[in-house]
Amino acid sequence: GAPTLFIIRSAYERSGLSRRDIDGRLGLTPDEFRVDGNLIVIGPIAAEDSLADVIEELEASGLVYFEDFFELSGNWPDWLRLICTTS
């Protein structure tokens, strides 16, 4: 399965990154960039090099891996749904 990025919304907003730039780089559909409460979920991201580029861009914008965002990879069965929240 393709990886998905989870970003704390406040960290994303202070980074100055734009959804338009990320959408353009990754060719995302509306369902592949989701805002839910305090989280932004981007993915699945099909190309591995695209994931590395986005992580590099997030870090260059001042975000810290695991403090502000992380990626979740794996092959999940169709019946599995993941629900995430922030504290």
Biopython code that builds the backbone (N, CA, C, O; Angstrom):
import numpy as np
from Bio.PDB.StructureBuilder import StructureBuilder

atoms = [
    (1, "GLY", "N", (0.806, -1.183, 0.000)),
    (1, "GLY", "CA", (0.000, 0.000, 0.000)),
    (1, "GLY", "C", (0.854, 1.253, 0.000)),
    (1, "GLY", "O", (2.008, 1.233, 0.427)),
    (2, "ALA", "N", (0.298, 2.302, -0.464)),
    (2, "ALA", "CA", (0.991, 3.585, -0.542)),
    (2, "ALA", "C", (0.935, 4.296, 0.807)),
    (2, "ALA", "O", (-0.046, 4.164, 1.539)),
    (3, "PRO", "N", (1.981, 5.047, 1.138)),
    (3, "PRO", "CA", (2.018, 5.746, 2.425)),
    (3, "PRO", "C", (1.053, 6.930, 2.477)),
    (3, "PRO", "O", (0.642, 7.478, 1.454)),
    (4, "THR", "N", (0.713, 7.296, 3.696)),
    (4, "THR", "CA", (-0.139, 8.438, 3.978)),
    (4, "THR", "C", (0.561, 9.311, 5.008)),
    (4, "THR", "O", (1.139, 8.796, 5.965)),
    (5, "LEU", "N", (0.515, 10.625, 4.823)),
    (5, "LEU", "CA", (1.093, 11.573, 5.779)),
    (5, "LEU", "C", (0.011, 12.101, 6.711)),
    (5, "LEU", "O", (-1.095, 12.424, 6.277)),
    (6, "PHE", "N", (0.338, 12.183, 7.984)),
    (6, "PHE", "CA", (-0.519, 12.784, 8.997)),
    (6, "PHE", "C", (0.219, 13.992, 9.549)),
    (6, "PHE", "O", (1.353, 13.868, 10.014)),
    (7, "ILE", "N", (-0.417, 15.165, 9.502)),
    (7, "ILE", "CA", (0.220, 16.414, 9.936)),
    (7, "ILE", "C", (-0.696, 17.100, 10.946)),
    (7, "ILE", "O", (-1.905, 17.189, 10.733)),
    (8, "ILE", "N", (-0.123, 17.581, 12.037)),
    (8, "ILE", "CA", (-0.897, 18.373, 12.985)),
    (8, "ILE", "C", (-1.288, 19.671, 12.276)),
    (8, "ILE", "O", (-0.439, 20.372, 11.725)),
    (9, "ARG", "N", (-2.562, 19.971, 12.300)),
    (9, "ARG", "CA", (-3.089, 21.098, 11.531)),
    (9, "ARG", "C", (-2.395, 22.421, 11.867)),
    (9, "ARG", "O", (-2.049, 23.177, 10.959)),
    (10, "SER", "N", (-2.190, 22.709, 13.140)),
    (10, "SER", "CA", (-1.555, 23.980, 13.517)),
    (10, "SER", "C", (-0.125, 24.064, 12.993)),
    (10, "SER", "O", (0.334, 25.146, 12.626)),
    (11, "ALA", "N", (0.583, 22.939, 12.954)),
    (11, "ALA", "CA", (1.947, 22.929, 12.420)),
    (11, "ALA", "C", (1.921, 23.193, 10.917)),
    (11, "ALA", "O", (2.741, 23.954, 10.403)),
    (12, "TYR", "N", (0.983, 22.564, 10.215)),
    (12, "TYR", "CA", (0.848, 22.786, 8.776)),
    (12, "TYR", "C", (0.536, 24.253, 8.492)),
    (12, "TYR", "O", (1.135, 24.857, 7.602)),
    (13, "GLU", "N", (-0.389, 24.818, 9.239)),
    (13, "GLU", "CA", (-0.796, 26.205, 8.999)),
    (13, "GLU", "C", (0.339, 27.184, 9.263)),
    (13, "GLU", "O", (0.457, 28.183, 8.554)),
    (14, "ARG", "N", (1.164, 26.929, 10.247)),
    (14, "ARG", "CA", (2.267, 27.856, 10.524)),
    (14, "ARG", "C", (3.440, 27.656, 9.552)),
    (14, "ARG", "O", (4.320, 28.512, 9.466)),
    (15, "SER", "N", (3.458, 26.542, 8.828)),
    (15, "SER", "CA", (4.562, 26.260, 7.899)),
    (15, "SER", "C", (4.547, 27.160, 6.667)),
    (15, "SER", "O", (5.590, 27.389, 6.055)),
    (16, "GLY", "N", (3.377, 27.669, 6.302)),
    (16, "GLY", "CA", (3.275, 28.495, 5.108)),
    (16, "GLY", "C", (3.120, 27.702, 3.822)),
    (16, "GLY", "O", (3.047, 28.291, 2.743)),
    (17, "LEU", "N", (3.068, 26.383, 3.911)),
    (17, "LEU", "CA", (2.861, 25.561, 2.718)),
    (17, "LEU", "C", (1.429, 25.730, 2.228)),
    (17, "LEU", "O", (0.519, 25.995, 3.014)),
    (18, "SER", "N", (1.240, 25.573, 0.926)),
    (18, "SER", "CA", (-0.114, 25.701, 0.390)),
    (18, "SER", "C", (-0.616, 24.358, -0.121)),
    (18, "SER", "O", (0.135, 23.541, -0.654)),
    (19, "ARG", "N", (-1.893, 24.169, 0.061)),
    (19, "ARG", "CA", (-2.520, 22.945, -0.438)),
    (19, "ARG", "C", (-2.376, 22.857, -1.959)),
    (19, "ARG", "O", (-2.180, 21.774, -2.511)),
    (20, "ARG", "N", (-2.474, 23.984, -2.615)),
    (20, "ARG", "CA", (-2.365, 24.007, -4.079)),
    (20, "ARG", "C", (-1.024, 23.436, -4.538)),
    (20, "ARG", "O", (-0.969, 22.656, -5.488)),
    (21, "ASP", "N", (0.057, 23.829, -3.859)),
    (21, "ASP", "CA", (1.379, 23.316, -4.228)),
    (21, "ASP", "C", (1.478, 21.809, -4.002)),
    (21, "ASP", "O", (2.004, 21.080, -4.843)),
    (22, "ILE", "N", (0.970, 21.352, -2.867)),
    (22, "ILE", "CA", (1.022, 19.916, -2.570)),
    (22, "ILE", "C", (0.137, 19.146, -3.534)),
    (22, "ILE", "O", (0.546, 18.105, -4.049)),
    (23, "ASP", "N", (-1.070, 19.641, -3.788)),
    (23, "ASP", "CA", (-1.964, 18.999, -4.756)),
    (23, "ASP", "C", (-1.297, 18.909, -6.124)),
    (23, "ASP", "O", (-1.349, 17.870, -6.782)),
    (24, "GLY", "N", (-0.667, 20.009, -6.546)),
    (24, "GLY", "CA", (-0.016, 20.037, -7.853)),
    (24, "GLY", "C", (1.141, 19.063, -7.953)),
    (24, "GLY", "O", (1.305, 18.386, -8.968)),
    (25, "ARG", "N", (1.934, 18.992, -6.914)),
    (25, "ARG", "CA", (3.097, 18.103, -6.924)),
    (25, "ARG", "C", (2.679, 16.634, -6.938)),
    (25, "ARG", "O", (3.275, 15.820, -7.644)),
    (26, "LEU", "N", (1.657, 16.301, -6.160)),
    (26, "LEU", "CA", (1.274, 14.898, -6.002)),
    (26, "LEU", "C", (0.103, 14.478, -6.880)),
    (26, "LEU", "O", (-0.192, 13.287, -6.986)),
    (27, "GLY", "N", (-0.567, 15.435, -7.510)),
    (27, "GLY", "CA", (-1.730, 15.096, -8.330)),
    (27, "GLY", "C", (-2.850, 14.483, -7.497)),
    (27, "GLY", "O", (-3.438, 13.474, -7.883)),
    (28, "LEU", "N", (-3.139, 15.095, -6.360)),
    (28, "LEU", "CA", (-4.113, 14.540, -5.425)),
    (28, "LEU", "C", (-5.550, 14.760, -5.876)),
    (28, "LEU", "O", (-5.873, 15.751, -6.531)),
    (29, "THR", "N", (-6.391, 13.818, -5.511)),
    (29, "THR", "CA", (-7.832, 13.999, -5.667)),
    (29, "THR", "C", (-8.338, 14.708, -4.408)),
    (29, "THR", "O", (-7.614, 14.778, -3.415)),
    (30, "PRO", "N", (-9.565, 15.236, -4.428)),
    (30, "PRO", "CA", (-10.091, 15.888, -3.217)),
    (30, "PRO", "C", (-10.084, 14.974, -1.986)),
    (30, "PRO", "O", (-9.908, 15.451, -0.865)),
    (31, "ASP", "N", (-10.271, 13.681, -2.185)),
    (31, "ASP", "CA", (-10.284, 12.740, -1.061)),
    (31, "ASP", "C", (-8.895, 12.422, -0.531)),
    (31, "ASP", "O", (-8.767, 11.805, 0.526)),
    (32, "GLU", "N", (-7.860, 12.828, -1.240)),
    (32, "GLU", "CA", (-6.491, 12.507, -0.822)),
    (32, "GLU", "C", (-5.823, 13.649, -0.052)),
    (32, "GLU", "O", (-4.650, 13.545, 0.306)),
    (33, "PHE", "N", (-6.544, 14.716, 0.201)),
    (33, "PHE", "CA", (-6.095, 15.793, 1.088)),
    (33, "PHE", "C", (-7.283, 16.115, 1.976)),
    (33, "PHE", "O", (-8.222, 16.798, 1.567)),
    (34, "ARG", "N", (-7.222, 15.606, 3.201)),
    (34, "ARG", "CA", (-8.368, 15.739, 4.092)),
    (34, "ARG", "C", (-7.980, 16.508, 5.349)),
    (34, "ARG", "O", (-6.885, 16.346, 5.887)),
    (35, "VAL", "N", (-8.897, 17.340, 5.798)),
    (35, "VAL", "CA", (-8.738, 18.063, 7.059)),
    (35, "VAL", "C", (-9.841, 17.556, 7.975)),
    (35, "VAL", "O", (-11.026, 17.639, 7.653)),
    (36, "ASP", "N", (-9.428, 17.029, 9.121)),
    (36, "ASP", "CA", (-10.389, 16.479, 10.072)),
    (36, "ASP", "C", (-9.973, 16.896, 11.473)),
    (36, "ASP", "O", (-9.049, 16.329, 12.056)),
    (37, "GLY", "N", (-10.663, 17.891, 12.001)),
    (37, "GLY", "CA", (-10.311, 18.381, 13.334)),
    (37, "GLY", "C", (-8.908, 18.959, 13.345)),
    (37, "GLY", "O", (-8.608, 19.890, 12.597)),
    (38, "ASN", "N", (-8.057, 18.415, 14.182)),
    (38, "ASN", "CA", (-6.684, 18.911, 14.322)),
    (38, "ASN", "C", (-5.683, 18.197, 13.430)),
    (38, "ASN", "O", (-4.477, 18.397, 13.575)),
    (39, "LEU", "N", (-6.162, 17.367, 12.510)),
    (39, "LEU", "CA", (-5.263, 16.622, 11.631)),
    (39, "LEU", "C", (-5.489, 16.959, 10.170)),
    (39, "LEU", "O", (-6.606, 17.240, 9.735)),
    (40, "ILE", "N", (-4.394, 16.923, 9.428)),
    (40, "ILE", "CA", (-4.443, 16.954, 7.970)),
    (40, "ILE", "C", (-3.880, 15.619, 7.510)),
    (40, "ILE", "O", (-2.821, 15.188, 7.964)),
    (41, "VAL", "N", (-4.595, 14.976, 6.612)),
    (41, "VAL", "CA", (-4.197, 13.664, 6.115)),
    (41, "VAL", "C", (-3.986, 13.785, 4.616)),
    (41, "VAL", "O", (-4.888, 14.188, 3.882)),
    (42, "ILE", "N", (-2.782, 13.433, 4.166)),
    (42, "ILE", "CA", (-2.434, 13.512, 2.751)),
    (42, "ILE", "C", (-2.082, 12.115, 2.274)),
    (42, "ILE", "O", (-1.151, 11.488, 2.778)),
    (43, "GLY", "N", (-2.833, 11.641, 1.302)),
    (43, "GLY", "CA", (-2.512, 10.345, 0.740)),
    (43, "GLY", "C", (-3.755, 9.524, 0.474)),
    (43, "GLY", "O", (-4.879, 9.936, 0.758)),
    (44, "PRO", "N", (-3.517, 8.365, -0.071)),
    (44, "PRO", "CA", (-2.226, 7.700, -0.243)),
    (44, "PRO", "C", (-1.365, 8.383, -1.304)),
    (44, "PRO", "O", (-1.867, 8.927, -2.287)),
    (45, "ILE", "N", (-0.061, 8.338, -1.075)),
    (45, "ILE", "CA", (0.917, 8.930, -1.985)),
    (45, "ILE", "C", (1.540, 7.790, -2.778)),
    (45, "ILE", "O", (2.246, 6.947, -2.225)),
    (46, "ALA", "N", (1.270, 7.776, -4.081)),
    (46, "ALA", "CA", (1.621, 6.627, -4.905)),
    (46, "ALA", "C", (3.122, 6.450, -5.126)),
    (46, "ALA", "O", (3.618, 5.326, -5.047)),
    (47, "ALA", "N", (3.845, 7.512, -5.397)),
    (47, "ALA", "CA", (5.265, 7.384, -5.754)),
    (47, "ALA", "C", (6.152, 7.623, -4.536)),
    (47, "ALA", "O", (5.996, 8.623, -3.835)),
    (48, "GLU", "N", (7.084, 6.702, -4.287)),
    (48, "GLU", "CA", (7.997, 6.818, -3.142)),
    (48, "GLU", "C", (8.809, 8.108, -3.187)),
    (48, "GLU", "O", (8.996, 8.759, -2.158)),
    (49, "ASP", "N", (9.297, 8.486, -4.378)),
    (49, "ASP", "CA", (10.102, 9.705, -4.462)),
    (49, "ASP", "C", (9.258, 10.941, -4.150)),
    (49, "ASP", "O", (9.783, 11.929, -3.636)),
    (50, "SER", "N", (7.967, 10.901, -4.451)),
    (50, "SER", "CA", (7.087, 12.017, -4.108)),
    (50, "SER", "C", (6.968, 12.164, -2.602)),
    (50, "SER", "O", (6.950, 13.282, -2.088)),
    (51, "LEU", "N", (6.887, 11.047, -1.889)),
    (51, "LEU", "CA", (6.826, 11.092, -0.429)),
    (51, "LEU", "C", (8.086, 11.735, 0.128)),
    (51, "LEU", "O", (8.005, 12.603, 0.997)),
    (52, "ALA", "N", (9.234, 11.326, -0.356)),
    (52, "ALA", "CA", (10.502, 11.900, 0.111)),
    (52, "ALA", "C", (10.551, 13.398, -0.163)),
    (52, "ALA", "O", (11.024, 14.167, 0.673)),
    (53, "ASP", "N", (10.066, 13.817, -1.327)),
    (53, "ASP", "CA", (10.053, 15.244, -1.670)),
    (53, "ASP", "C", (9.153, 16.040, -0.724)),
    (53, "ASP", "O", (9.521, 17.131, -0.289)),
    (54, "VAL", "N", (7.984, 15.499, -0.408)),
    (54, "VAL", "CA", (7.060, 16.205, 0.478)),
    (54, "VAL", "C", (7.634, 16.275, 1.891)),
    (54, "VAL", "O", (7.538, 17.314, 2.544)),
    (55, "ILE", "N", (8.225, 15.187, 2.368)),
    (55, "ILE", "CA", (8.849, 15.204, 3.696)),
    (55, "ILE", "C", (9.972, 16.232, 3.737)),
    (55, "ILE", "O", (10.105, 16.974, 4.711)),
    (56, "GLU", "N", (10.771, 16.277, 2.688)),
    (56, "GLU", "CA", (11.850, 17.269, 2.615)),
    (56, "GLU", "C", (11.280, 18.691, 2.653)),
    (56, "GLU", "O", (11.827, 19.566, 3.325)),
    (57, "GLU", "N", (10.189, 18.912, 1.936)),
    (57, "GLU", "CA", (9.560, 20.234, 1.918)),
    (57, "GLU", "C", (8.978, 20.593, 3.289)),
    (57, "GLU", "O", (9.101, 21.733, 3.736)),
    (58, "LEU", "N", (8.352, 19.631, 3.949)),
    (58, "LEU", "CA", (7.815, 19.882, 5.285)),
    (58, "LEU", "C", (8.929, 20.260, 6.254)),
    (58, "LEU", "O", (8.792, 21.206, 7.029)),
    (59, "GLU", "N", (10.030, 19.519, 6.206)),
    (59, "GLU", "CA", (11.155, 19.805, 7.101)),
    (59, "GLU", "C", (11.807, 21.143, 6.769)),
    (59, "GLU", "O", (12.219, 21.869, 7.673)),
    (60, "ALA", "N", (11.905, 21.477, 5.488)),
    (60, "ALA", "CA", (12.474, 22.766, 5.086)),
    (60, "ALA", "C", (11.590, 23.927, 5.548)),
    (60, "ALA", "O", (12.065, 25.051, 5.714)),
    (61, "SER", "N", (10.305, 23.647, 5.754)),
    (61, "SER", "CA", (9.369, 24.670, 6.223)),
    (61, "SER", "C", (9.321, 24.759, 7.745)),
    (61, "SER", "O", (8.519, 25.506, 8.305)),
    (62, "GLY", "N", (10.183, 23.994, 8.409)),
    (62, "GLY", "CA", (10.276, 24.075, 9.861)),
    (62, "GLY", "C", (9.533, 23.002, 10.625)),
    (62, "GLY", "O", (9.577, 22.988, 11.855)),
    (63, "LEU", "N", (8.851, 22.099, 9.934)),
    (63, "LEU", "CA", (8.157, 21.027, 10.631)),
    (63, "LEU", "C", (9.154, 19.940, 11.021)),
    (63, "LEU", "O", (10.146, 19.714, 10.328)),
    (64, "VAL", "N", (8.880, 19.277, 12.127)),
    (64, "VAL", "CA", (9.778, 18.259, 12.662)),
    (64, "VAL", "C", (9.089, 16.902, 12.576)),
    (64, "VAL", "O", (7.967, 16.720, 13.050)),
    (65, "TYR", "N", (9.803, 15.940, 11.948)),
    (65, "TYR", "CA", (9.256, 14.594, 11.805)),
    (65, "TYR", "C", (8.946, 14.015, 13.179)),
    (65, "TYR", "O", (9.764, 14.106, 14.095)),
    (66, "PHE", "N", (7.819, 13.448, 13.317)),
    (66, "PHE", "CA", (7.270, 12.795, 14.494)),
    (66, "PHE", "C", (6.717, 13.791, 15.511)),
    (66, "PHE", "O", (5.788, 13.449, 16.242)),
    (67, "GLU", "N", (7.250, 15.002, 15.585)),
    (67, "GLU", "CA", (6.670, 16.034, 16.456)),
    (67, "GLU", "C", (5.463, 16.687, 15.782)),
    (67, "GLU", "O", (4.431, 16.916, 16.414)),
    (68, "ASP", "N", (5.611, 16.984, 14.485)),
    (68, "ASP", "CA", (4.574, 17.690, 13.734)),
    (68, "ASP", "C", (3.881, 16.819, 12.691)),
    (68, "ASP", "O", (2.740, 17.087, 12.314)),
    (69, "PHE", "N", (4.561, 15.787, 12.229)),
    (69, "PHE", "CA", (3.988, 14.929, 11.186)),
    (69, "PHE", "C", (4.678, 13.570, 11.198)),
    (69, "PHE", "O", (5.756, 13.411, 11.770)),
    (70, "PHE", "N", (4.041, 12.599, 10.562)),
    (70, "PHE", "CA", (4.664, 11.296, 10.339)),
    (70, "PHE", "C", (3.978, 10.635, 9.165)),
    (70, "PHE", "O", (2.896, 11.045, 8.745)),
    (71, "GLU", "N", (4.624, 9.601, 8.638)),
    (71, "GLU", "CA", (4.018, 8.859, 7.539)),
    (71, "GLU", "C", (3.703, 7.457, 8.020)),
    (71, "GLU", "O", (4.428, 6.870, 8.822)),
    (72, "LEU", "N", (2.602, 6.942, 7.508)),
    (72, "LEU", "CA", (2.158, 5.608, 7.860)),
    (72, "LEU", "C", (2.080, 4.803, 6.575)),
    (72, "LEU", "O", (1.308, 5.120, 5.670)),
    (73, "SER", "N", (2.884, 3.769, 6.512)),
    (73, "SER", "CA", (2.933, 2.933, 5.319)),
    (73, "SER", "C", (2.368, 1.561, 5.649)),
    (73, "SER", "O", (2.242, 1.174, 6.811)),
    (74, "GLY", "N", (2.045, 0.863, 4.620)),
    (74, "GLY", "CA", (1.636, -0.515, 4.840)),
    (74, "GLY", "C", (0.542, -0.961, 3.904)),
    (74, "GLY", "O", (-0.173, -0.159, 3.304)),
    (75, "ASN", "N", (0.441, -2.247, 3.804)),
    (75, "ASN", "CA", (-0.634, -2.861, 3.043)),
    (75, "ASN", "C", (-1.738, -3.210, 4.022)),
    (75, "ASN", "O", (-1.557, -4.055, 4.899)),
    (76, "TRP", "N", (-2.874, -2.565, 3.873)),
    (76, "TRP", "CA", (-3.994, -2.785, 4.770)),
    (76, "TRP", "C", (-5.109, -3.483, 4.008)),
    (76, "TRP", "O", (-5.318, -3.217, 2.825)),
    (77, "PRO", "N", (-5.811, -4.361, 4.671)),
    (77, "PRO", "CA", (-6.970, -4.969, 4.010)),
    (77, "PRO", "C", (-8.071, -3.924, 3.830)),
    (77, "PRO", "O", (-8.133, -2.935, 4.560)),
    (78, "ASP", "N", (-8.930, -4.161, 2.856)),
    (78, "ASP", "CA", (-10.012, -3.216, 2.562)),
    (78, "ASP", "C", (-10.938, -2.977, 3.749)),
    (78, "ASP", "O", (-11.530, -1.904, 3.869)),
    (79, "TRP", "N", (-11.067, -3.964, 4.621)),
    (79, "TRP", "CA", (-12.000, -3.840, 5.741)),
    (79, "TRP", "C", (-11.449, -3.010, 6.895)),
    (79, "TRP", "O", (-12.194, -2.687, 7.820)),
    (80, "LEU", "N", (-10.167, -2.656, 6.866)),
    (80, "LEU", "CA", (-9.568, -1.902, 7.966)),
    (80, "LEU", "C", (-9.749, -0.406, 7.752)),
    (80, "LEU", "O", (-9.419, 0.119, 6.688)),
    (81, "ARG", "N", (-10.270, 0.271, 8.752)),
    (81, "ARG", "CA", (-10.395, 1.722, 8.752)),
    (81, "ARG", "C", (-9.595, 2.246, 9.932)),
    (81, "ARG", "O", (-9.638, 1.673, 11.020)),
    (82, "LEU", "N", (-8.874, 3.322, 9.722)),
    (82, "LEU", "CA", (-8.050, 3.913, 10.764)),
    (82, "LEU", "C", (-8.652, 5.247, 11.171)),
    (82, "LEU", "O", (-8.926, 6.093, 10.319)),
    (83, "ILE", "N", (-8.856, 5.438, 12.450)),
    (83, "ILE", "CA", (-9.392, 6.691, 12.969)),
    (83, "ILE", "C", (-8.341, 7.291, 13.881)),
    (83, "ILE", "O", (-7.891, 6.647, 14.829)),
    (84, "CYS", "N", (-7.944, 8.541, 13.592)),
    (84, "CYS", "CA", (-6.904, 9.219, 14.373)),
    (84, "CYS", "C", (-7.457, 10.509, 14.945)),
    (84, "CYS", "O", (-8.302, 11.167, 14.338)),
    (85, "THR", "N", (-6.967, 10.856, 16.119)),
    (85, "THR", "CA", (-7.286, 12.139, 16.721)),
    (85, "THR", "C", (-6.030, 12.698, 17.363)),
    (85, "THR", "O", (-5.051, 11.976, 17.555)),
    (86, "THR", "N", (-6.055, 13.963, 17.692)),
    (86, "THR", "CA", (-4.948, 14.572, 18.419)),
    (86, "THR", "C", (-5.443, 14.974, 19.795)),
    (86, "THR", "O", (-6.643, 15.125, 20.027)),
    (87, "SER", "N", (-4.497, 15.144, 20.697)),
    (87, "SER", "CA", (-4.892, 15.529, 22.059)),
    (87, "SER", "C", (-4.880, 17.024, 22.220)),
    (87, "SER", "O", (-5.184, 17.531, 23.299)),
]
sb = StructureBuilder()
sb.init_structure("model")
sb.init_model(0)
sb.init_chain("A")
sb.init_seg("    ")
for serial, (resi, resn, name, xyz) in enumerate(atoms, 1):
    if name == "N":
        sb.init_residue(resn, " ", resi, " ")
    sb.init_atom(name, np.array(xyz, "f"), 0.0, 1.0, " ", f" {name:<3s}", serial, name[0])
structure = sb.get_structure()
